[in-house]
Amino acid sequence: MSDVLQQRWCLVGVAIVLIVGAFYLWGTVRCGEFGFPLDDGWIHQTYARNLAQTGQFAYVPGQISAGSTSPLWTLLLTLGHLLRLPPTMWAYFLGLVCWFLSGWVGIALVRLVYPAARPAGVWIGMACWLEWHMAWAALSGMETMLFVLLMLALIERYAARAHPFLLGLVSGALFLARPEGAVLVVLVGIVLLVDRATRAGPAPSGVWSKSLLVVLADLGAGLALLVIPYLVFNLYASGSILPNTFYAKQTEYRTVLAQPFLLRLWRVARHPLVGGQVLLLPGFVWETVHLIRSRIRGRRDQGGTSSWLKLLPVVWWVVYLLIYALRLPVDYQHGRYVMPTIPFLVLYGGVGTYRLLCPHSSRLVVRVLSRAAPLAVGCLLVAFLLLGGQAYADDVCIINGEMVAVARWLNAHTPPDALLAAHDIGAIGYLGERPLLDLAGLVTPEVIPFMRDEARLTQFVLDSQAAYLVTFPSWYPQMVADPHFDLVYQTDCAVTREKGGDNMAVYKIQR
């Protein structure tokens, strides 16, 4: 791709991201103000604000917390608070930048790994920029697109044969973006070792071992530089190396974990297929089969790319879905936990579809299908992009009409030192600025062992100094029915009721 053409496609990508971003935000006008489509976006903002104001990684000032699953994203948000930028606008900006760069790195990855399919690279990048889950994630206030960007960057830098220390730094950043990034780091390390062993050939084992040790030392140094301080902090703050959320989620959704495995796998795998990318699934399967056959035959392509490297993103895609099927098989919020798999589906589905297309075939039917397939994918991507905008607006309206509204009511009607027992704590923590007893275990990890035992949780709340309970009534039906909890406020968000939910409520605790 020439420099001029590359600049033009860069501008096209920027334009798409900005136009789609503006369209999604415009759809939230009826909500009365901007916001986030899930409460967790406010959790990151609370950590970031407190870090900027107090220098502490704490959800409640003065209480060091290991509750953030993405400290790197929190640090980026903290910069906005230090610069006194509007927090939602800064989060949108970061998300859009990561979204654009993800598509651009995807193009570079195709050019490196599939030199013969370079023309498909630009269209694959376009598909990433038009995929509605990516737009939703970029404007969610969450770390999803940062995680996607670093995943793609790690594989792309490895394909470009970057220095191992740089790979270690990217690996460390990936782990700080999401803990499950460690699995991709391990897979990259395995491929690195296999490729080194393959290239070493008949070289003396001692020479090869010394070279390998140097590579591993460089890789480990870059990784340790970023990861070890985070692990030590978690160990100091909570007594374990992983964030509280990791353990809380396992407990909260243990009833779902009791379902048959295939059902759990379907729960997590179906949402990434909702969109134009579903038409790329045959190409994804075809390309995967082709790669497996090439691996069995031990072939390399003309560019010298190993079949192990080509298989790496596919293996990661499978492993990622299996991890969530095994440990956290939830599908709410459009499958937000498995959204990071979508770019890999688009990438390999796009390459496989490109290989399958035969626009110069002697058969009319094949020529027609070859021309119709890309058009169908593009039209379906745009159609779902529009539908996704409506879904995003509804989600923002629900969070603003429930959690944000409750937080403002609490500010106006409760003492500043009133202890709140709450589930969820995002907007309440950021806008309410009151002491919190977190029933979801994020900043109150002592509730994790019994958070699904409603009777015990009720007694825990009553034994505490909490003055108010804040929750959706359907989440704790036994608790809110207890005469110790007196309803004093409930929201009236129509969008929530239209979606089949109940309105959030505040209960004064009588003792």
Protein Blocks (a to p, Z undefined) as FASTA:
>chain_A
ZZklmmmmmmmmmmmmmmmmmmmmmmmmmnopacdfbfklmmmmmmmmmmmmnopacfbg
hiacfkbfblmlmmmmmmmmmnopafklmmmmmmmmmmmmmmmmmmmmmmmmmmmlmmmm
mmmmmmmmmpmklmmmmmnopaklmmmmmmmmmmmmmmnopafklmmmmmmmmmmmpmkl
mmmmmmmmmmmmmmmmmmnmmacfklmmmmmmmmmmmmmmmmmmmmmmmmmmmmmmnopa
bdfklmmmmmmmmmmmmpcfklmmmmmmmmmmgcjklmmmmmmmmmmmmmmmmmmnopac
fkopafklmmmmmmmmmmmmmmmmmmmccfeehilmlmmmmmmmmmmmmmmmmmmpcfkb
cbfklmmmmmmmmmmmmmmmmmmmmmmmmmmmmmmmmmmmmmmmmmmmmmmmpcfklccd
dddfklmmmmnopacddfkommmmmlmmmmmmmklmmmmmmmmmcfbdcddfklmmmlmm
pmkbccfbdcfbfklmmnopacdddddddZZ
